[in-house]
Amino acid sequence: MPTTPHIETHFTASEIVRDVVIGMSDGLTVPFALAAGLSGAVASSGIVVTAGLAEIAAGSIAMGLGGFMAAKSDAEHYASEYAREQREIVEKTEMEKQEVTDVLTSFGLTVDEAAPVVHALSTRPQKWVDFMMKFELGLERPEPKRAYVSAFTIAGAYITGGFIPLIPYFAHAIASSALPWSVAVTLVALLVFGFIKGRFTGTRPLRSGIQAMLIGGAAAAVAFAIARIVSAA
């Protein structure tokens, strides 16, 4: 009797996908809120565009540097822990063997079942350290160029997202005329972005899209209201 093959449908978001999500979500939200806020205080779209471009430049640099430093910190932490594990399997061999046994028994193996695995790892020092890094400490070896890739990915996604709310201001000289179009375009972009993010990260796409749209819309509404209050004072 033929059987239907089992096909795995799990998805694990890659580091690049996470970087795109970080950059794009902030890129859509922050310049959008800034443009909306300025539209409540100034009449010229030129001022909004100038301020928006300045914010995109500053924000993309700051976000990119943040991603770079975070990835560098992860790599340095991994290298430090790796060196420590290398020392410990030499200086505290029996203790490290017991830690391997503890890890294996936590997965349901008995001590007797774990013993051959412990012995096999003890004869392969590099694999032993790799095992401890992954299963004891929960650390994955970072890619060598991860910091640079993260920096440029986050910055690029931020710039891409940041230009979307500004597009209507290039077409309309009056900020108040451009604002409704900016709101419409950006809310649609946030909905689409959130939907796609949900598909990639395994959450409900529609819920993710609506959530992104509501957060971005709320930020812009607050910024607009504050600008109106300050300019009227």
Secondary structure by P-SEA (a helix, b strand, c coil): ccccccccccccccaaaaaaaaaaaaaacaaaaaaaaaaaccccaaaaaaaaaaaaaaaaaaaaaaaaaaaaaaaaaaaaaaaaaaaaaaacaaaaaaaaaaaaaaaccccccaaaaaaaaaacaaaaaaaaacccccccccccaaaaaaaaaaaaaaaaaaaccaaaaaaccccccaaaaaaaaaaaaaaaaaaaaaaaacccaaaaaaaaaaaaaaaaaaaaaaaaaaaac
